[in-house]
Amino acid sequence: MSTQTTRLEELGRKLGEAIADHPKYEAYEEAKEAVEADDEAQEKIAEFERLREEFNVARQMGEATQEDLEKVKAAQEELHSLPVMEEFLLAQAEMVGELEKVNDAISEPLAVDFGGEAGGCCND
């Protein structure tokens, strides 16, 4: 392994540690744990996932209806209206915003969208 690779890996570890220590990441983790510990949120998540899966199966079979879609949307709105879920979604959005800034900082000197394009082969 080259010294350059080792240095990049070490910088990556430090970046990961810095992200983990960021207040917005800590808020995200706390909000995630609160959702996981909330029985009502877990019930609504399970119901939403069940309805979404049923809708996806029906859609694949060409049997999905607008009413089915409305049920999925209503379950999602009900889930997202829970205060614990609202806090989680806000914390998640704020963390994604921070990670997008990190992506921009990494991508700028590379002249490529590191997070979105680096894995592609033949992008024009």
Secondary structure, 3 states (H helix, E strand, C coil): CCHHHHHHHHHHHHHHHHHHHCHHHHHHHHHHHHHHHCHHHHHHHHHHHHHHHHHHHHHHCCCCCHHHHHHHHHHHHHHHCCHHHHHHHHHHHHHHHHHHHHHHHHHHHHCCCHHHHCCCCCCC
